[in-house]
Each structure stands twice: as structure tokens, then as C-alpha cells.
Amino acid sequence: MKKSAYIYRGFERFWHWSQALLIFFLALTGFEMHGSFKIFGFENVVRWHNLAAWAFLVLIVFAIFWHFVTGEWKQYIPTTKFIKAQIDYYLTGIFRGAPHPTHKTVYNKFNPLQRLIYLGLKLLVIPVQVITGIIYMTYIYPNETLHVEGLGNIAILHTFGAFILMAFVIAHVYLTTTGDTPASAIKAMITGWEEINVDENEERLKNLHKAVDKSVAGYYRLRSSGIIEDVNDAWLGMYKCSDRSKIIGQHFSITRNEADLDSFAKQLNKVLKGDILTGVTVRRKCMDGSFGYHILSANPVYTEGRISGVEGFIINIDQKEESREYLYSAVKNSGAGYYRLDSDGIIETVNDAWLKMYKYNTTDEITGKHFSITRPVTEIVKLEETFAKVMQGEIISGALAIRICKDGTTGKHILSANPVYEGNKIIGMEGFILDINEEFTL
């Protein structure tokens, strides 16, 4: 499946093109300084090379700040997973029309080989160029502040780094032509939007993980052996556990009463064979010895085509909540519809369950439109108030809402809404909608 995704943000595109222009200009002036050709004249080319170098250094500082503020530095964390497949793809697979071994997403823009190369450039090649360049400038300029013996070795190192950068640029430009069309990757870096291949199941699970990370829904992941690998804060809160280290690495049996273990183990075994559980009522044993009830979903986790564990989410059933019966029926009898809006209320993405509830056929029919299209006129103000609260950092759970479908009919659902963060900045809203059966009334 293909979909259009906003991969590259404004500063990212500005940084990319500014960096590209500066590298080309530095290479042009640098090689003239070496006597490879003559265009500007030596005195002019030295001055302009140094000015471009300072501009490049300023750009690096801003880029470092941006990467850490937005969390984009995580894109460069190296991994060996799929790296052999990626190398094979570039060496032979690309010429045979083989499928790409990895999928690009907003949260995973680079394949494993790109991560290693980009990290090497950022931590080795560019720092070497900056340091050797500064040594050269401070040595050549009047009122010298730094004296270095063997300046020729510095020049050789600086030139060698320049050749590596140029080799990278040539390879980079070539690989940009290997997309769906020769210009698709370049267009994406101009507009920010790119057509990407996605695995529908993988995309659904990633949306689920991201959505519940900051919500009232508790997320969990178990190994096939039953060992707890990960939980979110909402899960810890339901289990009255304040120390994550006390639960991670433990067997799930510590979260259940002994009388419930056999039944729960049988349910998990079904998931490990490929089944999906939705809306199962479960009694949990909290860390303080008390008990609670929640509705559970469980999905198999696949690793290289093999089921390696179980993950899903839990929604607390509080006997005091007015919406308990609505929530129970909604989760038990239907799939959760996922949605995400940007800061202007424009719909960025929805999942298949959302489309089904709203009676749309494809995401193209709804993405790019304002959320007001999903509500009757009488409900728009209510949704605008919800949106405003979430954009201020509030989390909405169990809100009852009326939707207007594509065919003009209406439906009822329970809505959860959570802020979407980019660093510490709220850039949108996302959450789930849970359909309500007709026998219930608002």
C-alpha cells in the first residue's frame, strides 16, 4: 500500500538545501585554492571560502540545536538490523527490481545503511573538516592565535575529507534517482511530502503505539515466553506500580490472581498462534495486592515473519465512570478507529476502522480536510472546544460524540483525544474513536 506522508519538515528542507549549496561552493572554491582551475582569483576565493565555511559552521550549530529539540537525533541511532539486506539491495537487488528491504516512515526516515553513513559524516568527516579548516584559517590570518607545525599534513587531511564529502554527494545524488520516478526523492525534499510504501498491519500497530504512549490506554508488550518487555505510564498507573524496573523482565503471572492464570495463559497462547483478541474483560492484580478490572486487546508481534510475542492495550473499567457501559460495549464489539490532526485541525491520517465508521472508502477522501467535515453543525462547536483543550495539553477520554458520515447519516462514538508532541511543542491531536451500538443512547 502507498500513501502520501509529510516526511521532511520546513527547517529540515532548508537545512538540507543550504548545506548542499555550501558544500558545493566550498568544494568549488577549495579546489581553486589548490590550483585545480581558476575562476575567481586566489585572493577572492580564499575570502569567499572562509565566509562559506563560517556560514556552514553556523548552519551546523542550528542543525544540532534543531535535532535535539525535536528529537530527530534519534533518526541517526545506528542499527545492524536489515543492514545486510540493505547492502544487497543497493549492490544487486535495485537492478533486479527487488522490493526495498525497509519502509520509510515519519519516525524512521533512514534505512540502516543511511544511518551509519550519515552518522559517520556527522561524527567524523564534518568535524574533521571543521577542525582542520579552523586551524588553517587561524594559521593564515594576521595576528595568528594558533601555530601548527606540519601544516601540509593538515591540508592533506582537509583535502581528503573534501574528497569523501564529494564522493558522498555523488552517491547521494545518484540514489535519489532510484525512487518511483527519477525526481520523486528530490520533489519530496522540496515539498516535504513523499509517496511511501507501508505495510498496513505495521502502520496500524505503529499508530497504536504512538497514540497510547501519552494516553489513558495502557500499552504492554510480552515476549513469547510471557516476560514483560515494555509498558507505558498509563499501564503502570492502572497496576499501581511507581517503579518500571519492578515490572520489566518479570513474567506476566505477577499481574494476575492465581485462579485466573490458566484462563489468561490460554488466551495468550491463542494470540501466539496468530489470533487477535479484542474487548476481553480481565481482572488484574495490582502491585499493592488490590484488584481491578480492564478491557484488553492482544495482537501477535511479528519478527521477520515469525510471531515473537504479544502486545496490545488495556482500558480501565471504573465502576464509577458514567461511560463504563458505553466503553465496554464499544471495545468489545468493534475495532478502534485511529485519527491524527495537525495544529490547524486538518486530518493527517486515519485507519481502516475509522474509515468504516465514517463510511469512507479510502484515506484520500478525507485526509487534508478540516475536522469540521466529520461533525453535524450542532456538534462542531463542541469538537472545536475539545480540540482547543487538547492543543493546550489536556487529555480527553470517554467523551460521547455524534459524527456525520460520508453518506450524510450520523453515528455515535466514544472519543479519546491526546496532544501530539514534537519535542515540548504540541503540533496536533490524535486518538481513538469507539463505535457505540444503537441500543445505547447519549
Contacts in CASP RR format, 6 or more apart in sequence:
PFRMAT RR
TARGET T0000
AUTHOR 0000-0000-0000
METHOD contacts of the structure
MODEL  1
MKKSAYIYRGFERFWHWSQALLIFFLALTGFEMHGSFKIFGFENVVRWHN
LAAWAFLVLIVFAIFWHFVTGEWKQYIPTTKFIKAQIDYYLTGIFRGAPH
PTHKTVYNKFNPLQRLIYLGLKLLVIPVQVITGIIYMTYIYPNETLHVEG
LGNIAILHTFGAFILMAFVIAHVYLTTTGDTPASAIKAMITGWEEINVDE
NEERLKNLHKAVDKSVAGYYRLRSSGIIEDVNDAWLGMYKCSDRSKIIGQ
HFSITRNEADLDSFAKQLNKVLKGDILTGVTVRRKCMDGSFGYHILSANP
VYTEGRISGVEGFIINIDQKEESREYLYSAVKNSGAGYYRLDSDGIIETV
NDAWLKMYKYNTTDEITGKHFSITRPVTEIVKLEETFAKVMQGEIISGAL
AIRICKDGTTGKHILSANPVYEGNKIIGMEGFILDINEEFTL
1 197 0 8 1.000
1 198 0 8 1.000
1 199 0 8 1.000
1 200 0 8 1.000
2 195 0 8 1.000
2 196 0 8 1.000
2 197 0 8 1.000
2 198 0 8 1.000
3 195 0 8 1.000
3 196 0 8 1.000
3 198 0 8 1.000
3 349 0 8 1.000
3 363 0 8 1.000
4 193 0 8 1.000
4 194 0 8 1.000
4 195 0 8 1.000
4 196 0 8 1.000
4 367 0 8 1.000
5 105 0 8 1.000
5 106 0 8 1.000
5 193 0 8 1.000
5 194 0 8 1.000
5 196 0 8 1.000
6 106 0 8 1.000
6 192 0 8 1.000
6 193 0 8 1.000
6 348 0 8 1.000
7 104 0 8 1.000
7 106 0 8 1.000
7 109 0 8 1.000
7 188 0 8 1.000
7 192 0 8 1.000
7 193 0 8 1.000
7 194 0 8 1.000
7 196 0 8 1.000
8 16 0 8 1.000
8 109 0 8 1.000
8 188 0 8 1.000
8 189 0 8 1.000
8 192 0 8 1.000
8 194 0 8 1.000
9 192 0 8 1.000
10 192 0 8 1.000
11 66 0 8 1.000
12 66 0 8 1.000
12 72 0 8 1.000
13 189 0 8 1.000
13 190 0 8 1.000
13 192 0 8 1.000
15 59 0 8 1.000
15 62 0 8 1.000
15 63 0 8 1.000
15 66 0 8 1.000
16 189 0 8 1.000
17 189 0 8 1.000
18 59 0 8 1.000
19 56 0 8 1.000
19 59 0 8 1.000
19 63 0 8 1.000
20 169 0 8 1.000
22 52 0 8 1.000
22 55 0 8 1.000
22 56 0 8 1.000
22 59 0 8 1.000
23 56 0 8 1.000
23 165 0 8 1.000
23 169 0 8 1.000
24 169 0 8 1.000
25 48 0 8 1.000
25 52 0 8 1.000
26 49 0 8 1.000
26 52 0 8 1.000
26 53 0 8 1.000
26 56 0 8 1.000
26 162 0 8 1.000
27 162 0 8 1.000
27 165 0 8 1.000
27 166 0 8 1.000
28 39 0 8 1.000
29 40 0 8 1.000
29 45 0 8 1.000
29 46 0 8 1.000
29 48 0 8 1.000
29 49 0 8 1.000
29 52 0 8 1.000
30 45 0 8 1.000
30 49 0 8 1.000
30 162 0 8 1.000
31 37 0 8 1.000
31 162 0 8 1.000
32 38 0 8 1.000
32 39 0 8 1.000
32 40 0 8 1.000
32 41 0 8 1.000
32 42 0 8 1.000
32 45 0 8 1.000
33 42 0 8 1.000
33 45 0 8 1.000
33 46 0 8 1.000
33 49 0 8 1.000
34 159 0 8 1.000
39 45 0 8 1.000
40 48 0 8 1.000
46 140 0 8 1.000
50 137 0 8 1.000
53 133 0 8 1.000
53 137 0 8 1.000
56 130 0 8 1.000
57 130 0 8 1.000
60 126 0 8 1.000
60 130 0 8 1.000
66 72 0 8 1.000
67 73 0 8 1.000
69 423 0 8 1.000
69 424 0 8 1.000
70 422 0 8 1.000
70 423 0 8 1.000
71 423 0 8 1.000
75 108 0 8 1.000
75 109 0 8 1.000
75 110 0 8 1.000
75 115 0 8 1.000
76 110 0 8 1.000
76 115 0 8 1.000
76 118 0 8 1.000
76 119 0 8 1.000
76 122 0 8 1.000
77 115 0 8 1.000
78 112 0 8 1.000
78 115 0 8 1.000
78 116 0 8 1.000
78 119 0 8 1.000
79 112 0 8 1.000
79 115 0 8 1.000
80 112 0 8 1.000
81 112 0 8 1.000
82 101 0 8 1.000
82 102 0 8 1.000
82 111 0 8 1.000
82 112 0 8 1.000
83 112 0 8 1.000
83 113 0 8 1.000
83 116 0 8 1.000
85 101 0 8 1.000
85 102 0 8 1.000
86 101 0 8 1.000
86 102 0 8 1.000
86 111 0 8 1.000
86 112 0 8 1.000
86 113 0 8 1.000
87 113 0 8 1.000
88 101 0 8 1.000
89 98 0 8 1.000
89 100 0 8 1.000
89 101 0 8 1.000
90 113 0 8 1.000
90 175 0 8 1.000
92 98 0 8 1.000
94 178 0 8 1.000
99 197 0 8 1.000
100 111 0 8 1.000
100 197 0 8 1.000
101 111 0 8 1.000
102 108 0 8 1.000
102 111 0 8 1.000
102 112 0 8 1.000
103 196 0 8 1.000
103 197 0 8 1.000
103 198 0 8 1.000
103 199 0 8 1.000
103 202 0 8 1.000
104 110 0 8 1.000
104 111 0 8 1.000
104 194 0 8 1.000
104 196 0 8 1.000
104 197 0 8 1.000
105 196 0 8 1.000
105 198 0 8 1.000
105 203 0 8 1.000
105 206 0 8 1.000
107 206 0 8 1.000
107 210 0 8 1.000
110 118 0 8 1.000
117 168 0 8 1.000
121 165 0 8 1.000
121 168 0 8 1.000
125 161 0 8 1.000
125 164 0 8 1.000
125 165 0 8 1.000
125 168 0 8 1.000
126 165 0 8 1.000
128 157 0 8 1.000
128 158 0 8 1.000
128 161 0 8 1.000
129 158 0 8 1.000
129 161 0 8 1.000
129 162 0 8 1.000
129 165 0 8 1.000
132 154 0 8 1.000
132 155 0 8 1.000
132 157 0 8 1.000
132 158 0 8 1.000
133 154 0 8 1.000
133 158 0 8 1.000
135 146 0 8 1.000
135 148 0 8 1.000
135 151 0 8 1.000
135 154 0 8 1.000
136 151 0 8 1.000
136 154 0 8 1.000
136 155 0 8 1.000
136 158 0 8 1.000
138 144 0 8 1.000
138 145 0 8 1.000
138 146 0 8 1.000
139 146 0 8 1.000
139 147 0 8 1.000
139 148 0 8 1.000
139 151 0 8 1.000
148 154 0 8 1.000
175 185 0 8 1.000
176 185 0 8 1.000
176 186 0 8 1.000
177 183 0 8 1.000
177 185 0 8 1.000
178 185 0 8 1.000
179 185 0 8 1.000
180 195 0 8 1.000
184 194 0 8 1.000
184 195 0 8 1.000
185 194 0 8 1.000
187 194 0 8 1.000
188 194 0 8 1.000
200 352 0 8 1.000
201 302 0 8 1.000
203 351 0 8 1.000
204 338 0 8 1.000
204 351 0 8 1.000
204 352 0 8 1.000
205 299 0 8 1.000
205 311 0 8 1.000
207 338 0 8 1.000
207 340 0 8 1.000
207 349 0 8 1.000
207 351 0 8 1.000
208 219 0 8 1.000
208 312 0 8 1.000
208 313 0 8 1.000
208 338 0 8 1.000
209 219 0 8 1.000
210 430 0 8 1.000
211 217 0 8 1.000
211 338 0 8 1.000
211 418 0 8 1.000
211 430 0 8 1.000
211 431 0 8 1.000
211 432 0 8 1.000
212 218 0 8 1.000
212 219 0 8 1.000
212 232 0 8 1.000
212 234 0 8 1.000
212 313 0 8 1.000
213 219 0 8 1.000
213 232 0 8 1.000
214 395 0 8 1.000
214 418 0 8 1.000
214 419 0 8 1.000
214 421 0 8 1.000
215 234 0 8 1.000
215 395 0 8 1.000
215 397 0 8 1.000
215 416 0 8 1.000
215 418 0 8 1.000
215 431 0 8 1.000
216 234 0 8 1.000
216 315 0 8 1.000
216 316 0 8 1.000
216 395 0 8 1.000
216 397 0 8 1.000
216 416 0 8 1.000
217 234 0 8 1.000
217 313 0 8 1.000
217 314 0 8 1.000
217 315 0 8 1.000
217 416 0 8 1.000
217 432 0 8 1.000
218 231 0 8 1.000
218 232 0 8 1.000
218 234 0 8 1.000
218 235 0 8 1.000
218 238 0 8 1.000
218 313 0 8 1.000
218 314 0 8 1.000
218 315 0 8 1.000
219 230 0 8 1.000
219 231 0 8 1.000
219 232 0 8 1.000
219 234 0 8 1.000
219 235 0 8 1.000
219 311 0 8 1.000
219 312 0 8 1.000
219 313 0 8 1.000
220 228 0 8 1.000
220 230 0 8 1.000
220 231 0 8 1.000
220 232 0 8 1.000
220 235 0 8 1.000
220 311 0 8 1.000
220 312 0 8 1.000
220 313 0 8 1.000
220 314 0 8 1.000
221 228 0 8 1.000
221 229 0 8 1.000
221 230 0 8 1.000
221 231 0 8 1.000
221 301 0 8 1.000
221 309 0 8 1.000
221 310 0 8 1.000
221 311 0 8 1.000
221 312 0 8 1.000
222 228 0 8 1.000
222 229 0 8 1.000
222 252 0 8 1.000
222 268 0 8 1.000
222 309 0 8 1.000
222 310 0 8 1.000
222 311 0 8 1.000
223 229 0 8 1.000
223 308 0 8 1.000
223 309 0 8 1.000
224 272 0 8 1.000
224 307 0 8 1.000
224 308 0 8 1.000
224 309 0 8 1.000
224 310 0 8 1.000
225 251 0 8 1.000
226 251 0 8 1.000
226 252 0 8 1.000
226 268 0 8 1.000
226 309 0 8 1.000
226 310 0 8 1.000
227 249 0 8 1.000
227 250 0 8 1.000
227 251 0 8 1.000
227 252 0 8 1.000
228 247 0 8 1.000
228 248 0 8 1.000
228 249 0 8 1.000
228 250 0 8 1.000
228 251 0 8 1.000
228 252 0 8 1.000
228 255 0 8 1.000
229 248 0 8 1.000
229 249 0 8 1.000
230 248 0 8 1.000
231 244 0 8 1.000
231 247 0 8 1.000
231 248 0 8 1.000
235 314 0 8 1.000
236 242 0 8 1.000
236 244 0 8 1.000
236 247 0 8 1.000
238 284 0 8 1.000
238 286 0 8 1.000
238 292 0 8 1.000
238 294 0 8 1.000
238 314 0 8 1.000
238 316 0 8 1.000
239 247 0 8 1.000
239 255 0 8 1.000
239 284 0 8 1.000
239 286 0 8 1.000
239 287 0 8 1.000
240 286 0 8 1.000
240 287 0 8 1.000
240 288 0 8 1.000
240 290 0 8 1.000
241 247 0 8 1.000
241 286 0 8 1.000
241 287 0 8 1.000
246 287 0 8 1.000
247 254 0 8 1.000
247 255 0 8 1.000
247 287 0 8 1.000
252 264 0 8 1.000
252 268 0 8 1.000
253 261 0 8 1.000
254 285 0 8 1.000
255 284 0 8 1.000
255 285 0 8 1.000
256 264 0 8 1.000
256 283 0 8 1.000
256 284 0 8 1.000
256 285 0 8 1.000
257 283 0 8 1.000
257 285 0 8 1.000
257 291 0 8 1.000
260 282 0 8 1.000
260 283 0 8 1.000
264 282 0 8 1.000
267 277 0 8 1.000
267 280 0 8 1.000
267 298 0 8 1.000
268 298 0 8 1.000
268 310 0 8 1.000
270 277 0 8 1.000
271 277 0 8 1.000
271 298 0 8 1.000
271 299 0 8 1.000
271 300 0 8 1.000
271 309 0 8 1.000
271 310 0 8 1.000
272 300 0 8 1.000
272 307 0 8 1.000
272 309 0 8 1.000
272 310 0 8 1.000
273 307 0 8 1.000
274 300 0 8 1.000
274 307 0 8 1.000
275 300 0 8 1.000
276 297 0 8 1.000
276 298 0 8 1.000
276 299 0 8 1.000
276 300 0 8 1.000
277 296 0 8 1.000
277 297 0 8 1.000
277 298 0 8 1.000
277 299 0 8 1.000
278 297 0 8 1.000
278 331 0 8 1.000
278 332 0 8 1.000
278 335 0 8 1.000
279 295 0 8 1.000
279 296 0 8 1.000
279 297 0 8 1.000
279 331 0 8 1.000
279 332 0 8 1.000
280 295 0 8 1.000
280 296 0 8 1.000
280 297 0 8 1.000
280 298 0 8 1.000
281 293 0 8 1.000
281 294 0 8 1.000
281 295 0 8 1.000
281 296 0 8 1.000
281 317 0 8 1.000
281 328 0 8 1.000
281 332 0 8 1.000
282 293 0 8 1.000
282 294 0 8 1.000
282 295 0 8 1.000
282 296 0 8 1.000
282 314 0 8 1.000
283 291 0 8 1.000
283 292 0 8 1.000
283 293 0 8 1.000
284 291 0 8 1.000
284 292 0 8 1.000
284 293 0 8 1.000
284 294 0 8 1.000
284 314 0 8 1.000
285 291 0 8 1.000
286 292 0 8 1.000
292 316 0 8 1.000
292 317 0 8 1.000
293 316 0 8 1.000
293 317 0 8 1.000
294 314 0 8 1.000
294 315 0 8 1.000
294 316 0 8 1.000
294 317 0 8 1.000
295 314 0 8 1.000
295 315 0 8 1.000
295 317 0 8 1.000
295 327 0 8 1.000
295 328 0 8 1.000
295 331 0 8 1.000
295 332 0 8 1.000
296 312 0 8 1.000
296 313 0 8 1.000
296 314 0 8 1.000
297 312 0 8 1.000
297 313 0 8 1.000
297 314 0 8 1.000
297 331 0 8 1.000
298 310 0 8 1.000
298 311 0 8 1.000
298 312 0 8 1.000
299 310 0 8 1.000
299 311 0 8 1.000
299 312 0 8 1.000
300 307 0 8 1.000
300 309 0 8 1.000
300 310 0 8 1.000
301 307 0 8 1.000
301 308 0 8 1.000
301 309 0 8 1.000
301 310 0 8 1.000
301 311 0 8 1.000
302 308 0 8 1.000
315 327 0 8 1.000
315 331 0 8 1.000
317 324 0 8 1.000
317 327 0 8 1.000
317 328 0 8 1.000
318 324 0 8 1.000
321 327 0 8 1.000
323 398 0 8 1.000
323 400 0 8 1.000
323 414 0 8 1.000
325 440 0 8 1.000
326 398 0 8 1.000
326 400 0 8 1.000
326 414 0 8 1.000
326 436 0 8 1.000
326 440 0 8 1.000
327 398 0 8 1.000
327 414 0 8 1.000
327 434 0 8 1.000
329 436 0 8 1.000
329 437 0 8 1.000
329 440 0 8 1.000
330 413 0 8 1.000
330 414 0 8 1.000
330 434 0 8 1.000
330 435 0 8 1.000
330 436 0 8 1.000
330 437 0 8 1.000
331 434 0 8 1.000
333 435 0 8 1.000
333 437 0 8 1.000
334 353 0 8 1.000
334 357 0 8 1.000
334 434 0 8 1.000
334 435 0 8 1.000
335 353 0 8 1.000
335 434 0 8 1.000
335 435 0 8 1.000
336 353 0 8 1.000
336 432 0 8 1.000
336 433 0 8 1.000
336 434 0 8 1.000
337 350 0 8 1.000
337 351 0 8 1.000
337 353 0 8 1.000
337 354 0 8 1.000
337 357 0 8 1.000
337 432 0 8 1.000
337 433 0 8 1.000
337 434 0 8 1.000
338 349 0 8 1.000
338 350 0 8 1.000
338 351 0 8 1.000
338 353 0 8 1.000
338 354 0 8 1.000
338 430 0 8 1.000
338 431 0 8 1.000
338 432 0 8 1.000
339 347 0 8 1.000
339 349 0 8 1.000
339 350 0 8 1.000
339 351 0 8 1.000
339 354 0 8 1.000
339 430 0 8 1.000
339 431 0 8 1.000
339 432 0 8 1.000
339 433 0 8 1.000
340 347 0 8 1.000
340 348 0 8 1.000
340 349 0 8 1.000
340 350 0 8 1.000
340 420 0 8 1.000
340 428 0 8 1.000
340 429 0 8 1.000
340 430 0 8 1.000
340 431 0 8 1.000
341 347 0 8 1.000
341 348 0 8 1.000
341 371 0 8 1.000
341 387 0 8 1.000
341 428 0 8 1.000
341 429 0 8 1.000
341 430 0 8 1.000
342 348 0 8 1.000
342 427 0 8 1.000
342 428 0 8 1.000
343 391 0 8 1.000
343 426 0 8 1.000
343 427 0 8 1.000
343 428 0 8 1.000
344 370 0 8 1.000
345 370 0 8 1.000
345 371 0 8 1.000
345 387 0 8 1.000
345 428 0 8 1.000
345 429 0 8 1.000
346 368 0 8 1.000
346 369 0 8 1.000
346 370 0 8 1.000
346 371 0 8 1.000
347 366 0 8 1.000
347 367 0 8 1.000
347 368 0 8 1.000
347 369 0 8 1.000
347 370 0 8 1.000
347 371 0 8 1.000
347 374 0 8 1.000
348 367 0 8 1.000
348 368 0 8 1.000
349 363 0 8 1.000
349 367 0 8 1.000
350 358 0 8 1.000
350 363 0 8 1.000
350 366 0 8 1.000
350 367 0 8 1.000
354 433 0 8 1.000
355 361 0 8 1.000
355 362 0 8 1.000
355 363 0 8 1.000
355 366 0 8 1.000
357 403 0 8 1.000
357 405 0 8 1.000
357 411 0 8 1.000
357 413 0 8 1.000
357 433 0 8 1.000
357 435 0 8 1.000
358 366 0 8 1.000
358 374 0 8 1.000
358 403 0 8 1.000
358 405 0 8 1.000
358 406 0 8 1.000
359 405 0 8 1.000
359 406 0 8 1.000
359 407 0 8 1.000
359 409 0 8 1.000
360 366 0 8 1.000
360 406 0 8 1.000
365 406 0 8 1.000
366 373 0 8 1.000
366 374 0 8 1.000
371 383 0 8 1.000
371 387 0 8 1.000
372 380 0 8 1.000
372 383 0 8 1.000
372 384 0 8 1.000
373 404 0 8 1.000
374 383 0 8 1.000
374 403 0 8 1.000
374 404 0 8 1.000
375 382 0 8 1.000
375 383 0 8 1.000
375 401 0 8 1.000
375 402 0 8 1.000
375 403 0 8 1.000
375 404 0 8 1.000
376 402 0 8 1.000
376 404 0 8 1.000
376 410 0 8 1.000
378 402 0 8 1.000
379 401 0 8 1.000
379 402 0 8 1.000
379 403 0 8 1.000
379 404 0 8 1.000
382 401 0 8 1.000
383 401 0 8 1.000
386 396 0 8 1.000
386 399 0 8 1.000
386 415 0 8 1.000
386 417 0 8 1.000
387 417 0 8 1.000
387 429 0 8 1.000
389 396 0 8 1.000
390 396 0 8 1.000
390 417 0 8 1.000
390 418 0 8 1.000
390 419 0 8 1.000
390 426 0 8 1.000
390 428 0 8 1.000
390 429 0 8 1.000
391 419 0 8 1.000
391 426 0 8 1.000
391 428 0 8 1.000
391 429 0 8 1.000
392 426 0 8 1.000
393 419 0 8 1.000
393 426 0 8 1.000
394 419 0 8 1.000
395 416 0 8 1.000
395 417 0 8 1.000
395 418 0 8 1.000
395 419 0 8 1.000
396 415 0 8 1.000
396 416 0 8 1.000
396 417 0 8 1.000
396 418 0 8 1.000
397 416 0 8 1.000
398 414 0 8 1.000
398 415 0 8 1.000
398 416 0 8 1.000
399 414 0 8 1.000
399 415 0 8 1.000
399 416 0 8 1.000
399 417 0 8 1.000
400 412 0 8 1.000
400 413 0 8 1.000
400 414 0 8 1.000
400 415 0 8 1.000
400 436 0 8 1.000
400 442 0 8 1.000
401 412 0 8 1.000
401 413 0 8 1.000
401 414 0 8 1.000
401 415 0 8 1.000
401 433 0 8 1.000
402 410 0 8 1.000
402 411 0 8 1.000
402 412 0 8 1.000
402 442 0 8 1.000
403 410 0 8 1.000
403 411 0 8 1.000
403 412 0 8 1.000
403 413 0 8 1.000
403 433 0 8 1.000
404 410 0 8 1.000
404 411 0 8 1.000
405 411 0 8 1.000
411 435 0 8 1.000
411 436 0 8 1.000
412 435 0 8 1.000
412 436 0 8 1.000
412 440 0 8 1.000
412 442 0 8 1.000
413 433 0 8 1.000
413 434 0 8 1.000
413 435 0 8 1.000
413 436 0 8 1.000
414 433 0 8 1.000
414 434 0 8 1.000
414 436 0 8 1.000
415 431 0 8 1.000
415 432 0 8 1.000
415 433 0 8 1.000
415 434 0 8 1.000
416 431 0 8 1.000
416 432 0 8 1.000
416 433 0 8 1.000
417 429 0 8 1.000
417 430 0 8 1.000
417 431 0 8 1.000
418 429 0 8 1.000
418 430 0 8 1.000
418 431 0 8 1.000
419 426 0 8 1.000
419 428 0 8 1.000
419 429 0 8 1.000
420 426 0 8 1.000
420 427 0 8 1.000
420 428 0 8 1.000
420 429 0 8 1.000
420 430 0 8 1.000
421 427 0 8 1.000
END
